[in-house]
Amino acid sequence: MKLYSKELDIKQLIKVNMSNISIIINILALIMTLSLFLTSILTVVYYFKIVRKIDTILASHGVDKDGFDITWGRFKLYKRAILTPDFFDKDELKERLFDPELFLKKITPIDRKIIKTRAFFSTSFIVTLIFLIIYDSFIK
């Protein structure tokens, strides 16, 4: 009799643990969905508030954005220029692309927060997505 009750206890324990795991997975899925939603909203805000402002400033200095905008690459270059302007000192990027000093004075602290928040949410989306894929493929 005791052996049977131990088996029953183990089955109940596994059942309880699986329900806890499914709650955790649901929470991760919610975090992933919210991260994707917030990344999308912040990308639109980033484009209309920051990218267009930088495009205007660079155009007024005679820099053509089409010269370095391969598959929307200027989004990443502008982010890099705002957060780490020293990156453009390497490989003569200032001469080949643009000088970040042209527009760094026009970037507000709110613009920097938008960029950092967007990067955080896009990273959290990718990390939770990878975790859920690994869980679904190998652990489950």
Long-range contacts (C-beta under 8 A, 24 or more apart in sequence): 25-132, 25-135, 28-128, 28-131, 28-132, 29-128, 29-132, 31-124, 31-128, 32-124, 32-125, 32-128, 32-129, 32-132, 35-121, 35-122, 35-124, 35-125, 35-128, 36-125, 38-117, 38-121, 39-118, 39-121, 39-122, 39-125, 42-114, 42-117, 42-118, 42-121, 43-118, 45-114, 46-75, 46-114, 46-115, 46-118, 47-75, 49-111, 49-114, 50-78, 50-82, 50-107, 50-111, 50-114, 50-115, 51-75, 51-78, 53-103, 53-106, 54-78, 54-103, 57-102, 57-103, 57-106, 58-98, 58-102, 58-103, 61-102, 63-98, 63-102, 67-97, 68-96, 68-97, 68-98, 79-115, 79-119, 82-107, 82-111, 82-112, 82-115, 83-112, 83-115, 83-116
